[in-house]
Amino acid sequence: MTVSTLRAAAVVVVSACLAAGCSTSGGTDSGSTGSAGGGTYTVWDPYPQFDDSAAWVKLLQQCGTDAGVTVKRTAYDTSDLTNKALLAAQQSNSPDVLIVDNPVVSTLADAGVLTTTEVMKVDTTAVSPNLLAAGQIGGKTYGIPIGANTLALYYNKAVLTAAGVDPAAVKDWASLTTALGKVKATGKKGITFSAIGTEEGSFQFLPWFWGSGANLTKLDSAEGVSALQLWTDWLKNGYAPNSVINNTQTTSWQEFATGQFAFAENGTWQLGNAKKAGFEYGIIPIPSKTGGTAPAPTG
């Protein structure tokens, strides 16, 4: 797995501990003078699914080897990582480097957990401005992206074939909804996605919102309401399960991986999992309301 297939808008941020020269959570020499002259650097990430054999962990270790330091990596679930980072900062025991989802950057920066790339003399000139913005708050840059991802519709080829649906014919909301109805008639499930009331649900709603022609400056426009109505109608008609209301992008993917669903809205970071799903899959762009590809956010 490459870095770009990891969880969406992940940002590498540097703890203020590293800049201030405090000790790391392991009590080792963190190399906090800013040089790469040896020592141990602690790295916390939100990827507990990766063990020491994973490409991601090997990449971290190689980075340490190349820099002449030792990397001590600890993985936590996404929400747990934020809480532990805040607690560690209160105890002056922060890790040197954190890898977090970009919505967390403001929380950690406001709490004084992070330092800036300017202080650390990290050159960010080669990073695209729109991607670098994921680690910026109040005009200051606290981190850099490790990759960029977006959303699409995954489909189960066998489920669609049994329902007589050609995925290439899904070009707009009407054709997608018709396809979901055909799938339901065969006894399978239509589509799963994340509609949870967090940034994950907002992230997944944006292609439908933008695809309706709506603009974020007017959330209650007729176009925006039509996007919400689309999702609501899918639930009412049994095309999507009620579980989407509490689904994260991970649990939504787990539903799709059962092989019972025709479609799943999810990110390009799931490509590795798709190859392990045990069934043939395909990918199509999320359609806009009247046809064509809907704008999708960059993670």
C-alpha positions as CSV (number, residue, x, y, z in Angstrom):
1,M,0.0,0.0,0.0
2,T,1.3,3.4,-0.9
3,V,1.1,6.5,1.2
4,S,-1.6,8.0,-1.0
5,T,-4.0,5.1,-0.3
6,L,-4.1,5.8,3.4
7,R,-7.1,7.4,5.2
8,A,-8.3,10.6,3.5
9,A,-6.8,14.4,4.2
10,A,-4.2,12.8,6.6
11,V,-1.8,15.4,7.8
12,V,1.7,15.1,9.4
13,V,2.0,17.6,12.2
14,V,4.9,18.2,14.6
15,S,4.4,18.4,18.3
16,A,5.4,21.5,20.2
17,C,7.3,19.1,22.4
18,L,9.9,18.6,19.6
19,A,10.4,22.3,19.1
20,A,10.7,23.0,22.9
21,G,13.1,20.1,23.6
22,C,11.0,18.2,26.1
23,S,11.3,14.5,26.5
24,T,9.2,12.0,24.5
25,S,6.7,9.5,25.9
26,G,9.3,6.8,25.9
27,G,11.7,9.0,28.0
28,T,14.3,8.7,25.2
29,D,16.4,11.3,23.6
30,S,14.0,12.6,21.0
31,G,16.6,14.5,19.0
32,S,14.6,17.6,19.9
33,T,17.4,20.0,19.0
34,G,16.1,19.8,15.5
35,S,19.0,17.9,14.1
36,A,19.0,14.4,12.8
37,G,22.1,13.4,14.8
38,G,20.6,10.3,16.3
39,G,18.1,9.6,19.1
40,T,14.5,8.3,19.0
41,Y,11.5,10.1,17.5
42,T,8.1,9.0,18.6
43,V,5.3,8.9,16.0
44,W,1.6,8.4,16.7
45,D,-0.7,7.6,13.8
46,P,-4.4,6.5,13.4
47,Y,-3.7,3.3,11.6
48,P,-4.0,0.4,14.1
49,Q,-4.9,-1.9,11.2
50,F,-1.3,-1.8,10.1
51,D,1.2,-4.1,11.9
52,D,5.0,-4.1,11.6
53,S,4.8,-6.0,8.2
54,A,2.7,-3.2,6.6
55,A,4.2,-1.0,3.9
56,W,3.2,2.1,6.0
57,V,5.3,1.0,9.0
58,K,8.2,0.0,6.8
59,L,8.1,3.4,5.3
60,L,8.3,5.1,8.7
61,Q,11.2,2.9,9.7
62,Q,13.0,3.6,6.4
63,C,12.5,7.4,7.0
64,G,14.2,7.0,10.3
65,T,17.0,5.0,8.9
66,D,17.6,7.5,6.2
67,A,17.7,10.3,8.7
68,G,20.0,8.4,11.1
69,V,17.4,8.2,13.9
70,T,15.1,5.6,15.4
71,V,11.4,5.8,14.9
72,K,9.1,4.6,17.7
73,R,5.6,4.2,16.3
74,T,2.4,3.9,18.2
75,A,-1.1,3.5,16.6
76,Y,-4.5,4.5,18.0
77,D,-8.0,4.7,16.6
78,T,-8.8,8.1,15.2
79,S,-10.8,9.5,18.0
80,D,-8.6,7.9,20.7
81,L,-5.5,9.5,19.1
82,T,-6.9,13.0,19.5
83,N,-7.8,12.4,23.2
84,K,-4.4,10.9,24.0
85,A,-2.5,13.7,22.2
86,L,-4.3,16.3,24.3
87,L,-3.7,14.4,27.5
88,A,0.0,13.8,26.6
89,A,0.4,17.6,26.0
90,Q,-1.1,18.4,29.4
91,Q,1.5,16.0,30.9
92,S,4.4,17.5,28.8
93,N,4.8,14.0,27.4
94,S,3.8,14.5,23.7
95,P,5.1,12.5,20.8
96,D,7.3,14.2,18.4
97,V,5.2,13.7,15.3
98,L,1.4,13.1,14.9
99,I,-0.5,12.0,11.9
100,V,-4.1,13.1,12.1
101,D,-7.1,13.9,10.0
102,N,-7.2,17.5,9.0
103,P,-10.3,18.5,11.1
104,V,-8.3,17.7,14.2
105,V,-5.5,20.2,13.4
106,S,-7.4,23.2,14.7
107,T,-8.2,21.4,18.0
108,L,-4.6,20.4,18.6
109,A,-3.2,23.8,17.5
110,D,-5.6,25.7,19.8
111,A,-4.5,23.5,22.7
112,G,-0.9,24.4,22.0
113,V,0.0,20.8,21.1
114,L,1.5,21.7,17.7
115,T,4.3,23.8,16.4
116,T,4.5,25.4,12.9
117,T,6.4,24.3,9.9
118,E,8.1,27.8,10.0
119,V,9.5,27.1,13.4
120,M,10.7,23.6,12.3
121,K,12.1,25.1,9.1
122,V,10.1,22.6,6.9
123,D,10.0,23.6,3.3
124,T,6.4,23.4,2.0
125,T,6.9,25.2,-1.3
126,A,6.4,22.1,-3.4
127,V,3.0,21.2,-1.8
128,S,-0.1,22.3,-3.8
129,P,-1.8,25.2,-1.9
130,N,-5.2,23.5,-1.7
131,L,-3.7,20.4,-0.2
132,L,-1.4,22.3,2.2
133,A,-4.5,24.2,3.5
134,A,-5.5,21.0,5.3
135,G,-2.8,21.7,7.8
136,Q,-3.3,25.4,8.1
137,I,-5.1,27.4,10.8
138,G,-5.1,31.2,11.2
139,G,-2.5,31.8,8.6
140,K,-0.1,29.4,10.1
141,T,1.0,26.0,8.8
142,Y,1.1,23.2,11.3
143,G,1.4,20.2,9.1
144,I,1.8,18.8,5.6
145,P,-0.4,16.2,3.8
146,I,0.9,12.7,3.3
147,G,-1.4,12.2,0.3
148,A,-4.7,13.2,-1.2
149,N,-7.8,11.1,-1.7
150,T,-11.3,11.6,-3.0
151,L,-14.7,9.8,-3.1
152,A,-16.2,7.5,-5.8
153,L,-18.9,4.8,-6.1
154,Y,-17.6,1.2,-5.7
155,Y,-19.9,-1.5,-7.1
156,N,-20.2,-5.3,-6.8
157,K,-20.2,-6.7,-10.3
158,A,-22.0,-9.9,-9.4
159,V,-24.8,-8.0,-7.6
160,L,-25.3,-5.7,-10.5
161,T,-25.2,-8.4,-13.1
162,A,-27.9,-10.4,-11.3
163,A,-30.1,-7.3,-11.2
164,G,-29.5,-6.6,-14.9
165,V,-27.8,-3.3,-14.2
166,D,-25.0,-1.9,-16.4
167,P,-22.8,0.3,-14.2
168,A,-21.9,2.3,-17.3
169,A,-25.5,3.4,-17.6
170,V,-25.5,5.1,-14.2
171,K,-25.1,8.7,-15.3
172,D,-27.3,10.7,-13.0
173,W,-29.4,10.5,-9.9
174,A,-32.4,9.1,-11.7
175,S,-30.5,6.2,-13.3
176,L,-28.7,5.4,-10.1
177,T,-32.0,5.3,-8.1
178,T,-33.5,3.1,-10.8
179,A,-30.5,0.7,-10.5
180,L,-31.0,0.6,-6.7
181,G,-34.6,-0.4,-7.2
182,K,-33.6,-3.2,-9.5
183,V,-31.1,-4.5,-7.0
184,K,-33.6,-4.4,-4.2
185,A,-36.0,-6.5,-6.3
186,T,-33.4,-9.3,-6.4
187,G,-33.2,-9.4,-2.6
188,K,-29.8,-7.7,-2.4
189,K,-29.1,-4.3,-0.9
190,G,-28.7,-1.1,-2.8
191,I,-26.1,1.4,-1.5
192,T,-24.2,2.1,1.7
193,F,-22.5,5.3,2.7
194,S,-21.6,7.4,5.8
195,A,-24.2,9.9,7.0
196,I,-23.0,10.2,10.6
197,G,-23.1,13.7,12.1
198,T,-19.4,14.3,12.0
199,E,-16.9,15.5,9.4
200,E,-17.0,12.0,7.8
201,G,-20.7,12.4,7.0
202,S,-20.2,15.9,5.8
203,F,-17.4,14.7,3.5
204,Q,-19.6,12.0,2.0
205,F,-22.6,14.4,1.5
206,L,-20.6,17.0,-0.4
207,P,-20.6,15.3,-3.8
208,W,-24.4,15.0,-3.7
209,F,-24.8,18.6,-2.4
210,W,-22.4,20.0,-5.0
211,G,-23.8,17.7,-7.6
212,S,-27.3,19.2,-7.1
213,G,-25.9,22.6,-8.1
214,A,-25.9,23.8,-4.5
215,N,-23.3,26.2,-3.0
216,L,-22.0,26.1,0.6
217,T,-22.9,29.8,1.0
218,K,-26.6,28.8,1.1
219,L,-27.1,25.4,2.7
220,D,-30.9,25.6,2.6
221,S,-31.2,26.2,-1.1
222,A,-33.7,24.2,-3.1
223,E,-30.8,22.4,-4.7
224,G,-29.2,21.5,-1.3
225,V,-32.5,20.3,0.0
226,S,-32.9,18.0,-3.1
227,A,-29.6,16.3,-2.2
228,L,-30.8,15.6,1.3
229,Q,-34.1,14.4,-0.1
230,L,-32.3,12.0,-2.3
231,W,-30.6,10.3,0.6
232,T,-33.9,10.4,2.6
233,D,-35.8,8.8,-0.2
234,W,-33.3,6.0,-0.5
235,L,-33.8,5.2,3.2
236,K,-37.6,5.3,3.0
237,N,-37.6,3.0,-0.1
238,G,-35.2,0.6,1.5
239,Y,-32.4,1.3,-1.1
240,A,-30.0,2.2,1.7
241,P,-30.0,0.8,5.3
242,N,-30.8,2.8,8.4
243,S,-27.3,2.0,9.6
244,V,-25.9,4.8,7.3
245,I,-27.1,7.3,9.9
246,N,-24.4,6.0,12.3
247,N,-21.9,4.7,9.7
248,T,-18.4,6.0,9.7
249,Q,-16.6,5.5,6.4
250,T,-15.0,2.4,7.9
251,T,-18.2,0.7,9.0
252,S,-19.8,1.6,5.7
253,W,-17.0,-0.2,3.9
254,Q,-17.4,-3.2,6.2
255,E,-21.1,-3.4,5.1
256,F,-20.0,-3.3,1.4
257,A,-17.4,-6.0,2.1
258,T,-20.2,-8.4,3.1
259,G,-20.9,-8.8,-0.6
260,Q,-24.6,-7.9,-0.1
261,F,-24.5,-4.4,-1.5
262,A,-24.5,-3.2,-5.0
263,F,-22.8,0.2,-4.3
264,A,-20.8,1.9,-1.7
265,E,-19.7,5.5,-1.6
266,N,-16.2,5.5,-0.2
267,G,-12.7,6.8,-0.7
268,T,-9.8,5.9,-2.9
269,W,-8.0,4.8,0.3
270,Q,-10.2,1.7,0.3
271,L,-8.6,0.3,-2.9
272,G,-6.4,-2.0,-1.0
273,N,-9.4,-3.4,0.9
274,A,-11.4,-3.7,-2.3
275,K,-8.8,-6.0,-3.7
276,K,-9.2,-8.3,-0.7
277,A,-13.0,-8.2,-0.7
278,G,-13.3,-11.6,-2.3
279,F,-15.6,-10.5,-5.1
280,E,-15.2,-8.5,-8.4
281,Y,-15.6,-4.8,-8.0
282,G,-15.6,-1.7,-10.1
283,I,-15.5,2.0,-9.6
284,I,-17.6,4.8,-11.2
285,P,-17.6,8.5,-10.5
286,I,-20.4,9.9,-8.3
287,P,-23.0,11.2,-10.7
288,S,-24.4,14.7,-10.5
289,K,-28.2,15.3,-10.4
290,T,-28.7,15.9,-14.1
291,G,-25.8,14.0,-15.5
292,G,-22.0,14.1,-15.5
293,T,-19.6,13.7,-12.7
294,A,-20.3,15.5,-9.4
295,P,-17.6,17.6,-7.8
296,A,-16.0,15.6,-5.0
297,P,-13.9,16.9,-2.1
298,T,-10.2,16.3,-1.8
299,G,-9.3,14.5,1.5
